[in-house]
Amino acid sequence: MNEGELVNKKEMVEKLAKKTGLTKTKASEVIEEIFSSKPGEGIIAVELDAGRKVEIAGFGKFGTRSRSARKGHNPATGEEITIAATKYAFFKPATGLRRRVAE
């Protein structure tokens, strides 16, 4: 795989099945159970919804951050607007992963 290429869910399922001996169906269930973003599903998303962080040693940490409300300008009219506060997910790679990718 070349730099910049994308690995999609289907390819991840195939790789997981091949490396673990799971069927593609089971591998798909595992990936969906961990990464689903559907309401009430996905181990990582459920933990983030509850305000908890998910840390996978040697890989990284998933968490949430808040951005407070702020003033901005409508670029079309120049009118001052209030941008609502938001909560968003983040991923911080572990040192080992950062170093591996940097090599």
N, CA, C and O atoms as CSV, one atom per row, in Angstrom:
chain,resi,resn,atom,element,x,y,z
A,1,MET,N,N,0.848,-1.178,0.000
A,1,MET,CA,C,0.000,0.000,0.000
A,1,MET,C,C,0.886,1.231,0.000
A,1,MET,O,O,1.852,1.303,0.760
A,2,ASN,N,N,0.571,2.189,-0.836
A,2,ASN,CA,C,1.342,3.419,-0.942
A,2,ASN,C,C,0.841,4.458,0.040
A,2,ASN,O,O,-0.287,4.392,0.529
A,3,GLU,N,N,1.716,5.429,0.319
A,3,GLU,CA,C,1.344,6.517,1.227
A,3,GLU,C,C,0.122,7.237,0.685
A,3,GLU,O,O,0.046,7.524,-0.510
A,4,GLY,N,N,-0.822,7.528,1.546
A,4,GLY,CA,C,-2.009,8.251,1.155
A,4,GLY,C,C,-3.165,7.367,0.731
A,4,GLY,O,O,-4.281,7.861,0.566
A,5,GLU,N,N,-2.930,6.059,0.548
A,5,GLU,CA,C,-4.032,5.172,0.181
A,5,GLU,C,C,-4.912,4.926,1.389
A,5,GLU,O,O,-4.456,5.005,2.530
A,6,LEU,N,N,-6.155,4.631,1.136
A,6,LEU,CA,C,-7.148,4.446,2.186
A,6,LEU,C,C,-7.469,2.970,2.365
A,6,LEU,O,O,-7.680,2.255,1.385
A,7,VAL,N,N,-7.505,2.513,3.604
A,7,VAL,CA,C,-7.978,1.166,3.927
A,7,VAL,C,C,-9.392,1.338,4.459
A,7,VAL,O,O,-9.607,2.016,5.463
A,8,ASN,N,N,-10.359,0.719,3.779
A,8,ASN,CA,C,-11.741,0.855,4.224
A,8,ASN,C,C,-12.134,-0.299,5.143
A,8,ASN,O,O,-11.340,-1.202,5.406
A,9,LYS,N,N,-13.366,-0.249,5.620
A,9,LYS,CA,C,-13.845,-1.251,6.566
A,9,LYS,C,C,-13.772,-2.663,5.985
A,9,LYS,O,O,-13.364,-3.599,6.673
A,10,LYS,N,N,-14.164,-2.813,4.731
A,10,LYS,CA,C,-14.145,-4.130,4.096
A,10,LYS,C,C,-12.727,-4.708,4.096
A,10,LYS,O,O,-12.536,-5.889,4.386
A,11,GLU,N,N,-11.746,-3.886,3.773
A,11,GLU,CA,C,-10.357,-4.348,3.765
A,11,GLU,C,C,-9.872,-4.670,5.175
A,11,GLU,O,O,-9.121,-5.627,5.365
A,12,MET,N,N,-10.289,-3.891,6.158
A,12,MET,CA,C,-9.924,-4.190,7.544
A,12,MET,C,C,-10.512,-5.529,7.969
A,12,MET,O,O,-9.846,-6.315,8.642
A,13,VAL,N,N,-11.766,-5.792,7.577
A,13,VAL,CA,C,-12.413,-7.064,7.891
A,13,VAL,C,C,-11.607,-8.210,7.284
A,13,VAL,O,O,-11.342,-9.205,7.959
A,14,GLU,N,N,-11.221,-8.080,6.033
A,14,GLU,CA,C,-10.446,-9.128,5.360
A,14,GLU,C,C,-9.108,-9.361,6.052
A,14,GLU,O,O,-8.701,-10.508,6.239
A,15,LYS,N,N,-8.427,-8.299,6.430
A,15,LYS,CA,C,-7.127,-8.424,7.113
A,15,LYS,C,C,-7.280,-9.069,8.485
A,15,LYS,O,O,-6.484,-9.927,8.866
A,16,LEU,N,N,-8.317,-8.650,9.232
A,16,LEU,CA,C,-8.558,-9.238,10.552
A,16,LEU,C,C,-8.883,-10.715,10.435
A,16,LEU,O,O,-8.370,-11.525,11.208
A,17,ALA,N,N,-9.721,-11.074,9.487
A,17,ALA,CA,C,-10.087,-12.478,9.283
A,17,ALA,C,C,-8.858,-13.307,8.944
A,17,ALA,O,O,-8.681,-14.404,9.474
A,18,LYS,N,N,-8.023,-12.798,8.079
A,18,LYS,CA,C,-6.821,-13.532,7.651
A,18,LYS,C,C,-5.832,-13.704,8.809
A,18,LYS,O,O,-5.265,-14.782,8.985
A,19,LYS,N,N,-5.629,-12.654,9.589
A,19,LYS,CA,C,-4.648,-12.718,10.685
A,19,LYS,C,C,-5.113,-13.553,11.873
A,19,LYS,O,O,-4.287,-14.131,12.580
A,20,THR,N,N,-6.428,-13.626,12.102
A,20,THR,CA,C,-6.934,-14.299,13.296
A,20,THR,C,C,-7.595,-15.639,13.027
A,20,THR,O,O,-7.817,-16.418,13.954
A,21,GLY,N,N,-7.914,-15.918,11.762
A,21,GLY,CA,C,-8.623,-17.156,11.451
A,21,GLY,C,C,-10.129,-17.038,11.651
A,21,GLY,O,O,-10.853,-18.025,11.516
A,22,LEU,N,N,-10.603,-15.839,11.971
A,22,LEU,CA,C,-12.048,-15.623,12.091
A,22,LEU,C,C,-12.670,-15.642,10.694
A,22,LEU,O,O,-11.995,-15.391,9.696
A,23,THR,N,N,-13.955,-15.940,10.644
A,23,THR,CA,C,-14.655,-15.798,9.377
A,23,THR,C,C,-14.794,-14.305,9.094
A,23,THR,O,O,-14.689,-13.488,10.008
A,24,LYS,N,N,-15.027,-13.949,7.843
A,24,LYS,CA,C,-15.219,-12.539,7.505
A,24,LYS,C,C,-16.449,-11.980,8.215
A,24,LYS,O,O,-16.469,-10.812,8.603
A,25,THR,N,N,-17.464,-12.808,8.382
A,25,THR,CA,C,-18.672,-12.369,9.080
A,25,THR,C,C,-18.354,-12.022,10.532
A,25,THR,O,O,-18.769,-10.976,11.030
A,26,LYS,N,N,-17.608,-12.913,11.214
A,26,LYS,CA,C,-17.243,-12.670,12.613
A,26,LYS,C,C,-16.317,-11.465,12.731
A,26,LYS,O,O,-16.469,-10.646,13.637
A,27,ALA,N,N,-15.355,-11.358,11.810
A,27,ALA,CA,C,-14.430,-10.224,11.830
A,27,ALA,C,C,-15.188,-8.919,11.644
A,27,ALA,O,O,-14.872,-7.921,12.292
A,28,SER,N,N,-16.187,-8.918,10.764
A,28,SER,CA,C,-17.014,-7.736,10.551
A,28,SER,C,C,-17.778,-7.377,11.818
A,28,SER,O,O,-17.884,-6.199,12.161
A,29,GLU,N,N,-18.310,-8.371,12.513
A,29,GLU,CA,C,-19.031,-8.130,13.764
A,29,GLU,C,C,-18.111,-7.509,14.810
A,29,GLU,O,O,-18.516,-6.599,15.532
A,30,VAL,N,N,-16.875,-7.998,14.893
A,30,VAL,CA,C,-15.909,-7.481,15.867
A,30,VAL,C,C,-15.615,-6.012,15.581
A,30,VAL,O,O,-15.668,-5.177,16.485
A,31,ILE,N,N,-15.307,-5.699,14.329
A,31,ILE,CA,C,-14.984,-4.320,13.962
A,31,ILE,C,C,-16.183,-3.412,14.200
A,31,ILE,O,O,-16.030,-2.308,14.724
A,32,GLU,N,N,-17.371,-3.864,13.821
A,32,GLU,CA,C,-18.588,-3.068,14.020
A,32,GLU,C,C,-18.843,-2.841,15.508
A,32,GLU,O,O,-19.235,-1.744,15.906
A,33,GLU,N,N,-18.624,-3.861,16.329
A,33,GLU,CA,C,-18.861,-3.751,17.773
A,33,GLU,C,C,-17.919,-2.733,18.413
A,33,GLU,O,O,-18.300,-2.057,19.369
A,34,ILE,N,N,-16.721,-2.621,17.909
A,34,ILE,CA,C,-15.751,-1.673,18.462
A,34,ILE,C,C,-15.969,-0.268,17.921
A,34,ILE,O,O,-15.971,0.695,18.688
A,35,PHE,N,N,-16.156,-0.137,16.595
A,35,PHE,CA,C,-16.089,1.171,15.949
A,35,PHE,C,C,-17.422,1.780,15.516
A,35,PHE,O,O,-17.421,2.892,14.989
A,36,SER,N,N,-18.534,1.121,15.708
A,36,SER,CA,C,-19.810,1.667,15.241
A,36,SER,C,C,-20.087,3.033,15.870
A,36,SER,O,O,-19.783,3.273,17.038
A,37,SER,N,N,-20.674,3.920,15.062
A,37,SER,CA,C,-21.053,5.233,15.581
A,37,SER,C,C,-22.576,5.379,15.650
A,37,SER,O,O,-23.089,6.468,15.906
A,38,LYS,N,N,-23.289,4.285,15.422
A,38,LYS,CA,C,-24.751,4.318,15.538
A,38,LYS,C,C,-25.127,4.527,17.010
A,38,LYS,O,O,-24.440,4.028,17.901
A,39,PRO,N,N,-26.206,5.257,17.264
A,39,PRO,CA,C,-26.609,5.522,18.662
A,39,PRO,C,C,-26.721,4.239,19.494
A,39,PRO,O,O,-27.386,3.283,19.093
A,40,GLY,N,N,-26.065,4.233,20.650
A,40,GLY,CA,C,-26.125,3.096,21.562
A,40,GLY,C,C,-25.238,1.933,21.168
A,40,GLY,O,O,-25.243,0.904,21.845
A,41,GLU,N,N,-24.478,2.064,20.096
A,41,GLU,CA,C,-23.615,0.979,19.633
A,41,GLU,C,C,-22.164,1.438,19.603
A,41,GLU,O,O,-21.875,2.628,19.724
A,42,GLY,N,N,-21.266,0.491,19.442
A,42,GLY,CA,C,-19.849,0.795,19.340
A,42,GLY,C,C,-19.230,1.035,20.701
A,42,GLY,O,O,-19.579,1.994,21.390
A,43,ILE,N,N,-18.324,0.176,21.084
A,43,ILE,CA,C,-17.705,0.271,22.407
A,43,ILE,C,C,-17.060,1.635,22.619
A,43,ILE,O,O,-17.258,2.256,23.664
A,44,ILE,N,N,-16.298,2.103,21.651
A,44,ILE,CA,C,-15.612,3.389,21.818
A,44,ILE,C,C,-16.625,4.518,21.925
A,44,ILE,O,O,-16.519,5.354,22.822
A,45,ALA,N,N,-17.605,4.559,21.030
A,45,ALA,CA,C,-18.592,5.637,21.038
A,45,ALA,C,C,-19.418,5.652,22.326
A,45,ALA,O,O,-19.711,6.724,22.855
A,46,VAL,N,N,-19.792,4.492,22.830
A,46,VAL,CA,C,-20.577,4.418,24.066
A,46,VAL,C,C,-19.772,4.992,25.234
A,46,VAL,O,O,-20.313,5.721,26.066
A,47,GLU,N,N,-18.489,4.663,25.293
A,47,GLU,CA,C,-17.641,5.193,26.372
A,47,GLU,C,C,-17.496,6.707,26.251
A,47,GLU,O,O,-17.544,7.414,27.258
A,48,LEU,N,N,-17.320,7.209,25.037
A,48,LEU,CA,C,-17.208,8.659,24.842
A,48,LEU,C,C,-18.510,9.357,25.200
A,48,LEU,O,O,-18.496,10.433,25.798
A,49,ASP,N,N,-19.643,8.746,24.835
A,49,ASP,CA,C,-20.957,9.300,25.204
A,49,ASP,C,C,-21.077,9.458,26.716
A,49,ASP,O,O,-21.680,10.415,27.202
A,50,ALA,N,N,-20.499,8.511,27.456
A,50,ALA,CA,C,-20.580,8.521,28.919
A,50,ALA,C,C,-19.536,9.447,29.551
A,50,ALA,O,O,-19.441,9.540,30.775
A,51,GLY,N,N,-18.754,10.130,28.705
A,51,GLY,CA,C,-17.755,11.057,29.231
A,51,GLY,C,C,-16.454,10.403,29.635
A,51,GLY,O,O,-15.614,11.034,30.277
A,52,ARG,N,N,-16.275,9.141,29.265
A,52,ARG,CA,C,-15.045,8.435,29.604
A,52,ARG,C,C,-14.079,8.460,28.422
A,52,ARG,O,O,-14.481,8.688,27.281
A,53,LYS,N,N,-12.805,8.223,28.711
A,53,LYS,CA,C,-11.782,8.104,27.679
A,53,LYS,C,C,-11.529,6.623,27.431
A,53,LYS,O,O,-11.761,5.790,28.307
A,54,VAL,N,N,-11.059,6.306,26.248
A,54,VAL,CA,C,-10.684,4.939,25.911
A,54,VAL,C,C,-9.204,4.966,25.562
A,54,VAL,O,O,-8.801,5.620,24.600
A,55,GLU,N,N,-8.394,4.257,26.342
A,55,GLU,CA,C,-6.956,4.240,26.105
A,55,GLU,C,C,-6.519,2.828,25.775
A,55,GLU,O,O,-6.774,1.890,26.531
A,56,ILE,N,N,-5.856,2.686,24.631
A,56,ILE,CA,C,-5.321,1.400,24.194
A,56,ILE,C,C,-3.811,1.538,24.238
A,56,ILE,O,O,-3.214,2.222,23.407
A,57,ALA,N,N,-3.190,0.875,25.225
A,57,ALA,CA,C,-1.755,1.015,25.463
A,57,ALA,C,C,-0.965,0.752,24.188
A,57,ALA,O,O,-1.192,-0.238,23.492
A,58,GLY,N,N,-0.046,1.642,23.899
A,58,GLY,CA,C,0.803,1.503,22.726
A,58,GLY,C,C,0.154,1.979,21.433
A,58,GLY,O,O,0.831,2.093,20.411
A,59,PHE,N,N,-1.152,2.260,21.462
A,59,PHE,CA,C,-1.855,2.694,20.255
A,59,PHE,C,C,-2.310,4.144,20.384
A,59,PHE,O,O,-1.967,4.981,19.549
A,60,GLY,N,N,-3.082,4.443,21.429
A,60,GLY,CA,C,-3.518,5.817,21.611
A,60,GLY,C,C,-4.727,5.949,22.505
A,60,GLY,O,O,-5.184,4.985,23.119
A,61,LYS,N,N,-5.236,7.176,22.564
A,61,LYS,CA,C,-6.343,7.491,23.458
A,61,LYS,C,C,-7.448,8.210,22.676
A,61,LYS,O,O,-7.185,9.135,21.907
A,62,PHE,N,N,-8.682,7.765,22.892
A,62,PHE,CA,C,-9.863,8.430,22.347
A,62,PHE,C,C,-10.506,9.191,23.491
A,62,PHE,O,O,-10.556,8.698,24.618
A,63,GLY,N,N,-10.996,10.383,23.209
A,63,GLY,CA,C,-11.660,11.162,24.244
A,63,GLY,C,C,-12.542,12.215,23.611
A,63,GLY,O,O,-12.714,12.253,22.392
A,64,THR,N,N,-13.100,13.071,24.453
A,64,THR,CA,C,-13.921,14.179,23.961
A,64,THR,C,C,-13.377,15.481,24.515
A,64,THR,O,O,-12.766,15.527,25.583
A,65,ARG,N,N,-13.616,16.526,23.762
A,65,ARG,CA,C,-13.254,17.874,24.190
A,65,ARG,C,C,-14.440,18.780,23.904
A,65,ARG,O,O,-15.296,18.472,23.075
A,66,SER,N,N,-14.472,19.895,24.603
A,66,SER,CA,C,-15.535,20.874,24.392
A,66,SER,C,C,-14.949,22.159,23.847
A,66,SER,O,O,-13.864,22.585,24.243
A,67,ARG,N,N,-15.669,22.757,22.952
A,67,ARG,CA,C,-15.307,24.061,22.409
A,67,ARG,C,C,-16.427,25.006,22.836
A,67,ARG,O,O,-17.592,24.767,22.520
A,68,SER,N,N,-16.088,26.066,23.545
A,68,SER,CA,C,-17.112,26.969,24.055
A,68,SER,C,C,-17.698,27.828,22.931
A,68,SER,O,O,-17.117,27.952,21.853
A,69,ALA,N,N,-18.855,28.411,23.210
A,69,ALA,CA,C,-19.502,29.300,22.246
A,69,ALA,C,C,-18.580,30.487,21.988
A,69,ALA,O,O,-17.831,30.918,22.864
A,70,ARG,N,N,-18.656,31.003,20.767
A,70,ARG,CA,C,-17.793,32.129,20.424
A,70,ARG,C,C,-18.456,32.979,19.342
A,70,ARG,O,O,-19.403,32.557,18.678
A,71,LYS,N,N,-17.933,34.172,19.192
A,71,LYS,CA,C,-18.432,35.088,18.162
A,71,LYS,C,C,-17.701,34.810,16.855
A,71,LYS,O,O,-16.515,34.482,16.848
A,72,GLY,N,N,-18.423,34.944,15.760
A,72,GLY,CA,C,-17.844,34.781,14.440
A,72,GLY,C,C,-18.539,35.718,13.479
A,72,GLY,O,O,-19.375,36.525,13.884
A,73,HIS,N,N,-18.198,35.614,12.210
A,73,HIS,CA,C,-18.806,36.463,11.187
A,73,HIS,C,C,-19.304,35.596,10.044
A,73,HIS,O,O,-18.628,34.660,9.617
A,74,ASN,N,N,-20.484,35.916,9.559
A,74,ASN,CA,C,-21.020,35.255,8.377
A,74,ASN,C,C,-20.198,35.763,7.195
A,74,ASN,O,O,-20.213,36.961,6.911
A,75,PRO,N,N,-19.474,34.870,6.495
A,75,PRO,CA,C,-18.602,35.338,5.417
A,75,PRO,C,C,-19.368,35.976,4.248
A,75,PRO,O,O,-18.815,36.805,3.525
A,76,ALA,N,N,-20.619,35.597,4.068
A,76,ALA,CA,C,-21.398,36.144,2.953
A,76,ALA,C,C,-21.889,37.560,3.234
A,76,ALA,O,O,-21.925,38.400,2.334
A,77,THR,N,N,-22.266,37.822,4.485
A,77,THR,CA,C,-22.870,39.127,4.805
A,77,THR,C,C,-21.997,39.992,5.695
A,77,THR,O,O,-22.204,41.202,5.793
A,78,GLY,N,N,-21.009,39.364,6.352
A,78,GLY,CA,C,-20.179,40.105,7.295
A,78,GLY,C,C,-20.850,40.290,8.644
A,78,GLY,O,O,-20.255,40.851,9.565
A,79,GLU,N,N,-22.081,39.825,8.765
A,79,GLU,CA,C,-22.851,39.948,10.001
A,79,GLU,C,C,-22.191,39.131,11.120
A,79,GLU,O,O,-21.719,38.016,10.895
A,80,GLU,N,N,-22.169,39.712,12.339
A,80,GLU,CA,C,-21.626,38.987,13.489
A,80,GLU,C,C,-22.640,37.934,13.928
A,80,GLU,O,O,-23.835,38.213,14.033
A,81,ILE,N,N,-22.151,36.729,14.182
A,81,ILE,CA,C,-23.014,35.631,14.621
A,81,ILE,C,C,-22.398,34.967,15.835
A,81,ILE,O,O,-21.207,35.117,16.108
A,82,THR,N,N,-23.228,34.228,16.564
A,82,THR,CA,C,-22.737,33.437,17.689
A,82,THR,C,C,-22.634,31.991,17.225
A,82,THR,O,O,-23.612,31.410,16.754
A,83,ILE,N,N,-21.449,31.419,17.362
A,83,ILE,CA,C,-21.220,30.018,17.012
A,83,ILE,C,C,-21.439,29.214,18.288
A,83,ILE,O,O,-20.790,29.464,19.303
A,84,ALA,N,N,-22.343,28.260,18.237
A,84,ALA,CA,C,-22.727,27.485,19.425
A,84,ALA,C,C,-21.561,26.645,19.955
A,84,ALA,O,O,-20.650,26.273,19.215
A,85,ALA,N,N,-21.620,26.363,21.252
A,85,ALA,CA,C,-20.653,25.471,21.882
A,85,ALA,C,C,-20.812,24.077,21.281
A,85,ALA,O,O,-21.920,23.670,20.930
A,86,THR,N,N,-19.712,23.355,21.165
A,86,THR,CA,C,-19.759,22.000,20.615
A,86,THR,C,C,-18.887,21.061,21.429
A,86,THR,O,O,-17.945,21.477,22.103
A,87,LYS,N,N,-19.224,19.808,21.347
A,87,LYS,CA,C,-18.435,18.740,21.951
A,87,LYS,C,C,-17.968,17.872,20.793
A,87,LYS,O,O,-18.758,17.555,19.904
A,88,TYR,N,N,-16.703,17.485,20.790
A,88,TYR,CA,C,-16.193,16.700,19.673
A,88,TYR,C,C,-15.236,15.608,20.157
A,88,TYR,O,O,-14.634,15.709,21.226
A,89,ALA,N,N,-15.118,14.572,19.344
A,89,ALA,CA,C,-14.232,13.445,19.659
A,89,ALA,C,C,-12.825,13.749,19.158
A,89,ALA,O,O,-12.641,14.453,18.165
A,90,PHE,N,N,-11.829,13.201,19.869
A,90,PHE,CA,C,-10.448,13.325,19.405
A,90,PHE,C,C,-9.726,11.999,19.594
A,90,PHE,O,O,-10.155,11.145,20.370
A,91,PHE,N,N,-8.633,11.844,18.879
A,91,PHE,CA,C,-7.746,10.691,19.025
A,91,PHE,C,C,-6.338,11.226,19.177
A,91,PHE,O,O,-5.888,12.047,18.378
A,92,LYS,N,N,-5.639,10.760,20.206
A,92,LYS,CA,C,-4.251,11.143,20.422
A,92,LYS,C,C,-3.410,9.866,20.336
A,92,LYS,O,O,-3.519,8.996,21.199
A,93,PRO,N,N,-2.579,9.750,19.308
A,93,PRO,CA,C,-1.773,8.531,19.169
A,93,PRO,C,C,-0.736,8.413,20.286
A,93,PRO,O,O,-0.207,9.412,20.774
A,94,ALA,N,N,-0.461,7.172,20.677
A,94,ALA,CA,C,0.563,6.902,21.684
A,94,ALA,C,C,1.940,7.156,21.069
A,94,ALA,O,O,2.093,7.169,19.847
A,95,THR,N,N,2.919,7.353,21.915
A,95,THR,CA,C,4.273,7.637,21.464
A,95,THR,C,C,4.782,6.565,20.500
A,95,THR,O,O,5.385,6.890,19.477
A,96,GLY,N,N,4.545,5.299,20.816
A,96,GLY,CA,C,5.010,4.215,19.948
A,96,GLY,C,C,4.418,4.294,18.552
A,96,GLY,O,O,5.127,4.084,17.568
A,97,LEU,N,N,3.144,4.588,18.451
A,97,LEU,CA,C,2.481,4.707,17.149
A,97,LEU,C,C,3.000,5.932,16.408
A,97,LEU,O,O,3.273,5.859,15.209
A,98,ARG,N,N,3.140,7.060,17.109
A,98,ARG,CA,C,3.672,8.271,16.470
A,98,ARG,C,C,5.056,8.027,15.896
A,98,ARG,O,O,5.352,8.434,14.773
A,99,ARG,N,N,5.906,7.358,16.676
A,99,ARG,CA,C,7.285,7.087,16.208
A,99,ARG,C,C,7.280,6.142,15.012
A,99,ARG,O,O,8.022,6.350,14.052
A,100,ARG,N,N,6.454,5.114,15.065
A,100,ARG,CA,C,6.387,4.139,13.964
A,100,ARG,C,C,5.955,4.821,12.662
A,100,ARG,O,O,6.542,4.577,11.608
A,101,VAL,N,N,4.950,5.659,12.735
A,101,VAL,CA,C,4.445,6.348,11.536
A,101,VAL,C,C,5.484,7.335,11.014
A,101,VAL,O,O,5.591,7.536,9.804
A,102,ALA,N,N,6.247,7.949,11.907
A,102,ALA,CA,C,7.232,8.956,11.516
A,102,ALA,C,C,8.439,8.349,10.815
A,102,ALA,O,O,9.158,9.055,10.108
A,103,GLU,N,N,8.672,7.059,10.996
A,103,GLU,CA,C,9.867,6.418,10.391
A,103,GLU,C,C,9.738,6.277,8.902
A,103,GLU,O,O,10.647,5.764,8.250
